[in-house]
Structures are given as C-alpha cells and as structure tokens.
Amino acid sequence: MSKDIKVKDHITLFNDERFSEMFERKRELYENAATKEEVAKTLEWTLGEEYKELNFKREHLVVNPLKSCQPLGALYAAIGFDDTMPYVHGSQGCAAYFRSHFCRHFKEPFPAVSDSMTEDAAVFGGHNNMYVGLDNVYKLYKPSMVAICTSCMAEVIGDDLNNFVKNAKEQGNVPEGSLITHAHTPSFVGSHITGYDNMLSSMLAQVGEKTGEVKDRINVILGFDTYIGNFREIKRILGLFGVDFIILSDPSYNLDSPTDGHYKMFNGGTKIADLKDAPNSKATLLLQKYSTVKTIEFIEKEWGHPVKVVNPFGIKGSDDLMMAIAELTGKEIPAEIENERGRFVDAIGDSYYWVHGKTFSLNADPDYAFGLTRMVMELGGEIKHVLLTNGTKDWEADTKALLASCPQGSEAEVYAHKDMWHFRSLLATDPCDFIIGNSFAKYLMRDTGIPLIRIGFPMFDRQFLHRYPTIGYMGGLNLLNWIVNTILDETDRKTMYTTSYDVIR
C-alpha cells in the first residue's frame, strides 16, 4: 500500500525553511538588492507627507491605474448577446489578457477570438488577418453575429473596420448575409467603460431597425455592471411590475452558467431579434450614466423615445429606479416592492449605530463610485476620499455637488484622474476607518493597515460576490451586509482581548 501523499499549497509551501533559504540566497547573489533595512526605510518614507507631495506632482507616469482598456469593455458588451462571438482585431496577447481578466472575476470561461496581428500587419495593415480570421470564426464556431473591436495596434496604424468588413463580405470570406458589427476601441484613450459604450452604441446603431410601430415595452441597459446578480434582479423587479422589457446586453447566461456536463460556447443573452426591434420600444431605462454617454446620446437622437437614467444604489437610488419604471410604463409600484423597501429601511436602522461617524475612502468605476458615496452617507458614514482614474468632468462635478449636499461629505476630497499609488499616499497621510474598493485595494490595506470592504471590479480574491445583486432594495441589503459586517469583523479583531469582545453586537 502506497504512502499517502500530502500536497501543500503555495501558502504553506513557500514558508518552508528550504524555500526561505533559497529566496534569501537568490536575493543576495543575483538581485543586487538593497538591504532589508534600506527597503524598510524607503517604504516608511513613501508613507509620509514629503513623498505625498512629490507623488501628486507626477505627470508622465501612472502607477496601478484603476481602469482597464477599451477592448475589455467592448467584449463585455458583446458577450451579452445571444449566439454572438466577440472578436478582437489586434494582437493575440491583448485578447488573452481580456479573457483571463474576466475568467478570474467570474470564474467562468469567456469566449472571444482574435485575428492575431503581428509585425507584418503592423506595417502593411491588418486586413488580411481579418479576412482569414472571420473565415475561421464562421467555419469553426458558426455564430449568428460577430462583434469586432480593436486593440492598440490596429488603431495606431489606422485600420478601417467598416471597409475591412465590407471587403470580407464582397470577397466571400464570410457566409452571405452574415451579421457583423464593429466599433473602434483604441486602448490608449478612455477606459473599459468607454469601450463598453462604444461597442454598445455601435451595435444599437448598426443592428437596430425602426419600423414606426411603437410597442408597449421598455428597453433596459445596465451599463458596465459585472455583478451578474443585478441582471437577474432587474428582471425580477420588472416581472413584479408586470412590464414587457428587453435587456440590451445581458451577460448573465454566458458568465454564470450551470454545470450540466455540456459546454455551450453561446449560452444565451439578448436575442438578436430583440436587438433589431429595440428602437421600437416606447422608452429606454439606463442604470448607469457615465458608462453609456454615447449610447444615451444615440438613443435620444436616433430612436427619439423617452430616456431615463438612474443610479439605483441605496435608498435614494432604489426609489429613483422604482419611480422611473412606474413613470415609463404607467404601472403602480407593487406592494412587494414597497415591503422590500421597508425591510431595507429597517436593516439600515438596525445597523446605523455601527456605520454612523465611521470614515470611508473609496474607489470604483464612476457610476459605482457615485452610488456608493451616496449610500454610505445615507448610512451615516463620512466620506474622506473618492478617487478614480477614469472619472470625467461631469462625474467630478456631480460627485462634488452630492458631497456638498450632505454634512457627511462636506470635507471629502474628490479625484477624477488619479491612480492607486496616489490613493496610497492619501490613506497613509490622511487615514480613514475603512476602504471600499476592488481586489487590488488589498495592497492598500496591507500597506496602511486600513480594513477593506470589497465592492467593485475586478474581484479576484473572493468567491461569488458577483452573483449577488447590488441594485434596488434587495441589492442594497447586500451592500449593507458587506459594509456592516466588515465593520463588525474589525470590531471583533480590535476587541478580542478586551472586555468589549461581545457575543451580541
């Protein structure tokens, strides 16, 4: 009988004495590293006011920005449509990065292809790559629609997607009648939310067909929202209202599919027929403002029906959501929704003592940052810093006005175009009680000792949070749960060996 084999994970394995010795020899013999004392001294200096002043003078260097590039957002918009293949016109490495980023967040495979541009395409153009790439996509995967975005390489040399697609059809590289949408998404400007907006607005413009018949139905656009639970929650809410609706880009099928022994590359989403018919709905409701700027402008100008934009976080945001649905549809707010509101208010009252007076610094994408800022103040929390990399002038003005309207935000600092290294300096020199941020903010927690409440994208280091809703009253309960119970966890940690280590909180 063979001996049992004990497999160690890296958490314990690399703490073994043999590995510790190996790492130390490597540092001494090959890295030409500074001494541990010098490293510690320098790190301590970077946490002070002198370094902060130098840090905020940076102009030509970005350190750990709070954003990804445009094609990532474009792929996310595309994956929300049924039988659709997201396609990157650019290098294979870019596509692999986007896919792995999403896989780590959703813990699901993310289907997307690339036409693998290399050095020759960078010189002579990527048209031949696209012709062969599209031919392969249709032969191998047989999608009903292909949604093409671009990476840096294609944009730097000025590839013309419209002509490339036209030529591919004329040359017979794709089956006759193939539906191909495309959007230019240069990685060197904007961020992932810009790419989402560019792709979605292009798909609406290139596929939507106005017939002149107005249907008793609304369109709903959630924006760049990676909480899959929100897509199910808005459907549930609209179902309670008894509303006929179309979700424009619904990735909840592809990115949270069941394990049943069969892999489906195309696993549902918004039907292409619904995308074509969307202009004929009587109104469109958007749950994000800053990730859908072009989309809002296009719908208002070209579709010409009523458009409402809400930020559905917390009590105020959820109230706005329910009122918007009622106004656009003429439906009464259901009693069940009113009861959910009451339960949310009750939960806020139960936990208000623990949040009131605590200080928070947060980072997120613009729509989440705005909504979380307002909700934290509704809970009695005080905002110290709101820092983004991909904020806009409109977001900055809106956020400052929001903060000025409430005593809990009157002393807050707002930054629209800073990075995580700036945030580190702020937290070190003007600390708060809690950070709200994504997985990368755990390094800020490590360096400053300030506890982290994990909300946002990406969420790599925790399981399943993306499956919960964050919008509406039920989503508000989840956010409240994460915020309050992190506060209570920290309270237990701090009082563990004192007379205040209570069972009842």
N, C-alpha and C positions, 0 to 999 in steps of 0.2 A: 504494500500500500504506500503510495507516494506521500511525501510530507506536504502539509498544507503550505501554500504559497501566500505570503502576506504582501499585498500590493499597497505601497504608500502613495498618497497623492503629493503634489509638489509642496503643499503647505507644511507637511512634516518632513518630507524627503530632504529638502534643501536646508533644513536646520540640523541635519546630521553633522557630526564632527568632521567627517571626511570632506563634505561639501564646503563647510565653513573654511577649512584649511585650504582647499583648492581655490576658493574665491579670493582668499587673502593673498595667496602666492601669485595669482593672476594679477591682482591689483599692484603688488609690489614689483613684480618682474616685468610686466608688459604694458601697463596702462600709464606709466609715468605720472601717477596721480598725486594730487596734493595730499598732505597728511589729513587724518581724520579731524584733527584739531583745527586745521585751516578751513576745512569744509564746514565744520560746525560754526566757526566764527563768521564765515561769509554768509551762511544761511541765516544766522541771527541778525546780521546787518540788513539782509533783504527784508526783514520784518519791521524795520524802523521807518521813521518819518523821512530821514535823509534819502533812503532808497526810494521811498514812495514818490518823492518829488522828482527824482531822476526818471523813475518808471513812467510817470504820467507825461513826461516830455518826449517819449518815444513817438516817432513819426513814420519810420520806414521799416518797422519790424513788428510783426504780430506774433504773440506767444499764446498758443492754445485758444484760438477764437471759438466763440460759441455759435458756430454755424458749420454746415456742410455746403457743398457747391450745388449749382443749379440742377445738373442732371439727376441728382439723387431725388430731389423733389419732383422732377418731371416723371421719373419712373414710378414714384408713389401715386401720382395722379393716374397714370396709365394702368397700373395693376388693378385699379378699382372698376375696370370694365370687363364684362364677360367675354371670354374667348379672344382676348387681346394679348399680343406679345409686345412688351416694352423692348425698345431697340435703341442701343447707343451707337450713334455714328461717331466713332472715335477709337481710342486705344482699348485693348482688351483689359489692361490693368485698371482703367477707370471703372469699367463695368463690374469687374471683380470686386473692387472696393465698395461700390454701392450695394451690391448684392450681399456681401459679408456684413456690412453695416446693418442692413435690415434683418438679416438672419440672426445676428446677435441680439437684436432688440426683440423681435417677435418669436424667436426660437422656432422658426418655420423656414422652409426653402423659399427663395424669392426668384421666380423665373424671369430672366431677362437675357437678351443676346447683344452681341457687339459685332461690328464688321472689322474689328482688329486692324485699324490703321497703324502703319509703321512708318519708317523713314521715307520710303518711296512715295507714300501717299502724302506725307507732309510737304514734299517737294512738288509733286505733279497733281495733287488733288486726290480726294478720296472717292471719286465717282465709281471707279472700278470695284473698290471694296464694297460699296453699297449695292451695286448690281449683283455681285456674287452673293453678298450677304442676304439680300432679300430673296434671291433664288433659293438659297439654302433654307431660310426660315419657312418658306411656304412648302418646300418639299419635305422637310423634317417634321414640322410642328403643325402645319395646316391651320393657322389662326384665321378668324373671321376679320380681324383688324390688326394692323401693326401701327404702333405709336412710336415715332422716331424723335429722339432728342440728340443734342450734340455735346461733345466734350471740348476741352480747350483746343486740341489740335485742329479739329475741323473748323473752329471759329477763327483761329489765328490766320489760317490760310484762306478764309472766306468761302468755304463750300456753300453752295446754293441748294438747299434741300428741295425746294419746290421744283427746280429744273431736274435735279437728280431723280426725284420720284417720277416726274413726267417722262423722262428718258427711259427709266426702268420699265414703265408700262408700255411705252412705244416699242421697245426692243424685245418685249416678251419675257423679261426677267421675272415677272410675277404673273399669276393667273389673271385672265381677263376679268374685269370688274372688281379687282382687289381694292379693299378699303384701307388706305394708308394715310394716317395723319402725321403731322410733323410740327416741331417747334424748335426755334433756335434758343439754346440754353447755355450761353458762354459761362464757363466756370469762374472766370476771372472778374466777374461783376455780380453783384447781388448775392443771394444765398439759396439754400434749398427751398425756402418759401417762394422766392422769385421764380425758380424753375417750376414749382408746382403750379403757380399762377400762369406762367407762360404756356405750359402744356395744356392745362385745363381750358384756358380761354381759346387756344388754338383748336382743340378738339370740338368745343362747342361751335366755333365759327365754321370749321371745315365739314362737320357732320350734321349739325342741326338743320332741319328743313321746316321753314314756316309754311303753313298751309292756309292761314287765315281763319281757321277754326279754333276758337278758344275753348279749352277743356277745363272742366271743374276739378282742377288738380293743381298742386303746387310742386315746384322743384325745391330740393334742399341740398345745400352744399356745405359740408362740414369744414372744408379747408384742410390745411396740412395738420391733421389730427391723428396721431399714432396711437391713441387709446381706442382700440378696436371696440371696447365696450360702449363707446359713445355712439357708434353706428347702430348697434342693437337698441340702445336706449332711446334714440330719437325715433326709431321705428315703433318702439313700444308706446312712446308718448303720442305719436301721430295716430297710432291704432286706437288709443283711448279716445282721442278726439273724433275718430271716425273719418279721417281725412284720406283722400286718394293722393298719392305722392310719388315722386321719383327722386331717389338719392343719386345725385350726379357724382360718380366715382365712389364706389363702395367696396373697399378692400377687405371687408370683414370675412368674406368667404375664403379668399385666397390666403389670407395671413392668419387665420385661426380655424383651420380645417380639422375635422375629426380624423383619428387614426382608425381606418377600417380595413387595412390591408391592401388598399389600392391608391396609388398616387395619381392625382389628376393635375396636369400642368395648368389647365384652365378650369378653375373651380368655382365659377360664379362671379357675381358682381353686377353692375348696372348693365342691363341688356342694351345692345347696340340699337335696337328698335326704339327703346326709351330715350336714348341719347339723341336719335334723329327727331323724335317727337317732342323733346323738351321745350323748344321755343313756343309750342302751342299751349303750354300750361298757363294758368291765369296769373301766376306770381312766382317769384323765387325768394326763398329764405336762405340767408347765409349766416353761418355761425362763427365765422372769422372775418375780420375786416382787413388786416394787414397782409395776409397771405393770399388775398383774392382781389387785389386792386384792379388789375386789368380785366379780370372776369366780371367784376361788378360793372365797370365802365362799358364792357361789351354788351352785357345783358340789358342795361338801361338804354343804350343807344340803338342796338340792333333788334332786340326782341320786343322792346317797348312796353313791357308789362311791369306791374309794381314790384319793387325790390325792397326787402327789409334786411338789415344787418344787425345782429345782436351778438353779445358776448356772454354766453349762457353759464357763467360761473357764479356760485354763491347765491344768496337770496335775491339781490337786485337783478343779476343776470338771468336767473331762472325765471323770475317774474317777467322780465322783458321777453324771454323766449315764449312763455305761455301766452302773453298778450299778443305777440306778433302772430302766432299761429291762429289765435282767435280772430284777429283783425283781418288777416289774409283770407281766411276760409269762411268767416261768418259763424263759426261754431262756438258753442258755450264751453267754458273750461270745465272739464269733467270733475265730478265730486272726488274721484280717486286721486286726481292731481292735487286738489285742494287738501286732501288728507296727507298726501306726501309732503306738501309744504309745511303743514302743521307739525309733522314729525321732525322735519329738518329744523324748524324753529325751536322745537322742544330740545333737540340734541344740542343746538347752539347754547341754549340756556343752561343745560346740564354741565357744559364744559367751559362756559365763558370765564369762570374763575381761573382756569388754568392758562388760558391764552391771553387774557387781559393784561396789558402792561409789558408783555414779552416783546422783544425787538427782533425783527426779521430782516435779512438781506436776501434778495432773490435774483435768479437769472433764469431765463426761459426764452422761447420764441415770443415775438411781440404780443400776439393775441393771448397766449397763456400768461405772460408776464402782467398784462393789464388786468386780466380777470383774477389772477391770484392776489395781486396787490389789493384790489377792491375787497376780495373776500377776507383776506387777513384783517383788514381794517374793520369789516363787519363783525369779526370775531373778537374785536378789542385789541388786536395786536398792533404794534407800532412798526412802521416801515423805516429802515435806516438807509438801505441802498437798493436800487433797481438797476441792474447792469445788463446790457445786451451788446452783442456785436452787430446784429442785423436789424437794429431799430431804424426807424425813419423819422423825418421831421414831424410828420403827423402823429406818429406814436409818441414821440417825446412830448409834444405839446399836449396831447390828450392825457398822458400819464401825469404830467405836472399839474394840469387842471384838476384831475382826480385827487391827487395827493393834497392839493391846496384846499379842497372842499371838505377835508376831514382832519380833526385835530391829530389823529394818529399818523398822519402823513405829512404834517406841516414842516418837519425838519428833515425829510428824506432827500437823498441825493439821487439824481437820475442821470444815467449814462447810456447813450444810444449806440455808441460805436467803440466800445472798449472790449478787452479780452479777459480771459481768466487770470492772467498774471496781474493785470490791473486790479481785478477783484481780490486777489490775494493780498495786495498791499492795503486795500481798503479795509478788509476784515482784520488784518493784523494791527493796523493803527487806529481803527475806529470799530472795535468788535461789536457784534450783535449777540443775541442769545441763540438764534437758530438761523441756519442757511436753508433756503429752498432752492433745489437745483437738480440737475440730472446726474448720471453716474460719475461724470468727470469731476463733479464738485466734491467727491470724496477726498480728492487730493487737497482741497482747501480745508476740509475737516481735519485731515492729518496734520497739515502744517500749522493750523491756527487753534486746533482743539475745540472748534465750534461744531456742535452736532448738526447733522444734515438730515433734512426731510426730503425724501426722494420723490420728486414730481417733475416730469418733463421728458424730453427726448434728447439723446438716446438713454435707455435704461438697460444697461448691460449686466449689472451686477446684482440684480434682484429678479426673481421669477414672477411672472404672471401679472404684474401690476398693470400692464397694458390691456388686460382683459376686463378691467373694471371701468365703468363709466365715471367721468368727472363732470359731466354737464347735467343741468337740471337739478331737481331737489335730491334725487337718489344719488347722482354723481357728487353733489355737494356733501352728502353724508360720507362718501368715501374719502373726499379730500379732508373733511373734518376729522375723520378717523385717523388718517395718516398724520395729520398735524398734531392732534391732541395726544395720541398715544406715543408719538415720538417724544413729546414734552414729558409725558409720564414715565417713559423709559429712562429719560435723562434724570428726572427727579429721583427715581429709584437708585440710579447709579450714584448720584451725588450723596444720597442719604443712607447708603447701605449700612454704614457702621455708626449711625446716629439714632437718637430716639425718635426721629421723624420717618423711619423706614416702615411705613404703614401698609397694612393689607388693604385698607379702604382708601381710595383716592377720590 
